[in-house]
Amino acid sequence: MARIKAGIVNVTGYVGIELARILHQHPLVELISVTGRSAAGKNLGDVFPHFGSGDYAIKTDLDSDIDVAFSAMPHKGSVDVVPGLLERGIKTIDVSADFRLKDAGEYLNWYGFAHPVPELLGKAVYGLPELHRSEIVAASLVANPGCYSTGAILALAPAVREGIICGDIIVDSKSGISGAGRTLSLASHYSECNESTAAYALEGHRHLPEIRQELEMLASGLTLMVTFVPHLVPMTRGILSSCYARLKDGKLARGSKAKEELRQLFSEFYEGAPFVRVVDEPPQTKRAWGSNFCFIYPTIDLRTERLVVISCIDNLVKGGAGQAVQNMNLMLGLPETSGLETLAVYP
């Protein structure tokens, strides 16, 4: 059986090179073409020594004979690349935010540009397999979710769909420095961020409209008010999200029985989801490091009748490249877990 041919647009970012790492070891897919404007003409192993001496020449354009493409361009960059890929009949997974939001007007509000191809927003499928698996299978364009969005939505989706919480939701997330990308900035400079934790984007983070969009689709008319506060912490990888909402009266039993019902609700919601694990104790980010798993711990603060859900992911894998490959597998009719069975790196 011939292997499926894949290409990566802009391999030189963190998510781009993580895509290359995962695809390099994929049993059914062959990475044959990578691009990167700043490194065009070089070998991938010269730019990223950990990649070894593999024969991956970085070009300015993708080869013409690929079956599937990943666009790892920065925000506002994929809109220039994706339409051409689709016109060539290439199934495409975009890991930027350029096709995640259904309302074109939101791009002006959150990303500062008028979307040039709003007709594609309706065709793009939001690439969270746990919510949109059947749509992804039939899609030509999948918009890979944001890293913060992935952790928050997966943490809250069961409670929102089952209507057990009120609409006022708080999401507090901590992310490693790699979430800021490879572009140099003062905020991610070692001496600035080491031994320091900082909240940012308190006026509204760009992943907030994704979180709200996807949860409201599950909310059966409930108006949601989502407060999302991200933090930068001095580690390389990982996102830990702590999510809070007040429980509705009468939806769950009282006391410890309520915790049992909640655990059962979450376990049933994610039955058949190979990369979500509902766990018995609050997870740590190290538990997900390098893997495509999302670990979720739901509980109840019995003193305040408040739902508390902790989720953790690797922001570059389930929050980026791994989820993109998971989407590719579904789009191409491959086993969903192909190339993604790697366990976390420990310690």
N, C-alpha and C positions, 0 to 999 in steps of 0.2 A: 504494500500500500504506500503510495507516494505521500510524503509529508506535506502538510500545508505550509505555504510560504508566507512569512510575515515580515513587515517592515515597521520601523519606528521613525517618526518625524521628531527631530530634536532629542537625540539620545544623550545629550551632554548635561541634562539636569538630573537631579536626584531620582525623580520618578522614572525618567528615561533610562538611566543606567540600571535601575532596579528591574525595569521591564526586560532589558537585555539579559540580565542575570537569570531571571526566571525562564525566559524563552530559550536561552542557551541550553537549559537542561530539560526542556519540555519533550516528552517522548513522541509526540505526534505532530509537532510544529517545528519548522526550521526558520530561524531568523536569518534572512538573506540580505537585508538592506537596512542601513541606518543613515540618518542625516544629522548634521549639526553645523550651523553656519560658522560658528567661531572656530571649529576644529576640522573643517572640510579639508580633505587631502591627507589626513592623518589616519593611522590605524587606531582602532578603539583601545587596544592594549597599551598604546603609547600615551593616551589621554588618561586612561584609568588602569594603572599597572596591575591592580588586583584581577583584572580580566584576563591576564596572561597574554599568550601570543596568538590567540584565535584570529583567523583571517576575516576581520570585519573592517573594511575600509569605510571611513566616514565620508559621505558624499553630500552634495548640495541638494540632490533630488532622489526620491525613491526609485528603485528599479521598477520597470513596467509590468513585470510578471508576478507580482505579489497577489495573494488572495485576501489578506487582511492587513489593515494598517492601524497603528496607534499614533495619535497625535498628542505629543507631550509638549506642545508649544505653550508659552505663557498665555495668560488671559489676554484676550483681544487678538491673539495670533492665530488661533485655530480657525476662526471664521474665514481666514484667507486661504486655508489649506483644505479643510474638510469638503467643501462643495466640489472641488476638483476630483478628490478621491471618490466621492459618491458617483460622479458622472462617469468615472471609469469602471463602475461596477464593483468597487472594492469595499467590502464591509469594513466599517470604521468605528473605533472606540476613541473618543476624545477625552483626555484626562484633564483638560482645562475646564473652566466654568462656562465656556461659550455656548453650550447647548443644554445646560441643566435646568434653566428656568423657563417655564411655559409662557410667562407674560413678558413680551419683548420690552415693555416699559421699565421693567425692573432692572434691565441692564444699564440704563441711563442713571437710575437711582444708586445702584450699588457698584457698578464698574466704570461708569463715566463715559460710556459710548452708546450710540444708537446702533442697535443690532442690524447689520447689513443684509442678513438673510433670515428674516423672522419666519418665513414659511417653513424653514427646517426645524423650528422649535417644536412644532406640532408632530413632526415625524420622529424626532429624537426620543428615545426611551431612557428614562432615568435609570441608571445602571446599578440599582440595589437589588440583587437577585432574590433576596429574602422577601421582597415586596412585589417585584415585577418580573419574575422568572419567565412566565409564558410570553410576555411582551418582548423580552430580550431575545428569546429563541427565534422570533419572527422578524427581528429588527435588522436594518442595514446600518443604522447610526445609533450608537449607545453613548450617552453622556455619563461618564464615570463620576460618581458623587465626590464631594469634598471630603477631606479626612475628618474634620470635626463633625460634619453632617452625618457621616457613616456611624460614628460612635453614638451620637445623640439620638438619631432616628431609631437605630436598632434597640437602644435602651428603652425608648418610650413607646414604640409602635404597638406592642401587645396591650398596654394599659389604655392607650388612646382608642384603639379599635374596639376593645371590649367596654369602653365607656365607664371605667371605674374611677376616673379622676376628673377633677374640675379643670377648667381651661387655662388657669394661671400656672404656667410651668417655668421653672428655673433650671438652666443648664450651666454648670460650672465645669470648664474643661481645662486640663493642663497638657501642654504639648511640648515635645522635644524640639530642639533648635532646627533640625532638618526640615521641619515644616515651613520654615522661612525660605527654603530654596538655597541655591548655590551663589546667588548674586550677593556680592559683598555689601554689608550695611553695618552701621554702628551698633544697632540693636543686637545683631548676632555675632559681633566681635567677641572673642573669647573673654577678654578682660572686662567686658561690659556685662555679659550674661552669666559667667561662671559665678557660683555661690550667690546667686540672686534669683528671685522669682518676681515676675511682673505681670500685672493684668494689663490688657490693651484692648483697643476697639470697643470701649464701653458705650460709645454712641451707636454701635451696631456693626457686627462683623459680617463680611460678605457671605459667609455660610448660613447666616440666619434665614434669608428667604428660602433657601433649600429646605432647611429643617421645617419651617412653617408650611411650605408648599406640600411636602410629603406627609406630614402629620395631619394636616387639614383634610387631605384626601381620605384619611382613615377615620375622621372624627364625626362623621354622620351629622353634619350641620352644627356641631359645637364650635363656637368661636374660641380660638386659642390666642392667648397672650403669652408669648415666649420671651423670656429674658435670657440672653446668652452672653456669658462673660468668659472669654478665653484668657489663658495665662501661658506665658513662656517660662519653662523651667530648665535648669542646666543639665539636660541629658540629650543624647543624640536622637533617639527614636522613641516613639510611643505617645499615645494619647490616653489619658484617664479622664472620663467624664462622670460627674456626679449630678444626677438629675432628680428634681424634687417637684412634687405636685400634691395638692390636698386630695384625699380620697372622697368620693361621693358616699353619702350615707346610704347604707343598705345594700351596697354592691358586693361587699365581702362580709364574711363572718367577723366576729369580734375576737380580740386577743390572738393567741398563738395560732388558732385555726385560720385566721385571716392570712397569716404568713404562708401556711401550707397551701391555701387556695391560690394565692398569688404565684407561688412557685409552680404549681400545676398549670396555671394559665400561661405562664411564660414558656414552660416546657412544651406544651401542646402547640403554641404559636410557632415555635421554631423546630417542631418535629419535621425531619426531612431536610433541614438546612444544614449542610455538612460543615459549614465554617462558623456556626454560632454555637457556643456552649454555655448553657445556663449552669452556673457553678454554685457551690455550697458555702463559699466564703468570699469576701471582697478580693477581687483579682488585683495583681500588680502588673505594671507595664512590662516588666521583665518577662512575664509569663507569655507574652505575645511576640517578643522581639524576634523579627525575621520570619514570622509565620503569617498565614492568611486568616487566622482565627480572630473572632471577637468573643471575648468572655464577658458574660453579663451576670450580675448578682442583684436580684430584686429583693427588697425587704420593706418593712413598714416600721416607722417610728410610732410605736403604740401610744406614746405620751401625747403626740400631736395629731394622730390620725393622718400622717403624711407618708405618701409613697416615696421611697428612696431607691434609686437604681444606679448602680455603678457599672460602667462598661469600660473595657480597655482593648485597644488595638495597637498594632504597629502602623503608624501613620503612612509609611511608605509602602506597605504591603496591602493589608485589608483596606487601609485608607488611601491606596493609590494603585501601584502596579499589580499587586496580587488580585485585587478586585477587578482590574481591567482584564487580566488573563482569565479570571473566572467568567466574566462576561463574554470574552472571546470563545471560550469553550462552549458556552450555551448557544451562541450565535452560529457556531459551526457544527453543532450536533455532536460534540465530543463529550466524554465524561466530565462532569462539572469540576471534579477535583484534579483533573490531569495537570501535572506539572506543579501542583500546589500542595503536595502532601508533606512537605518539609516541616519538621517540628521546630519549635522555637529554639534559639541559641541560648544555652545556659552554661555558666553563669553570665 
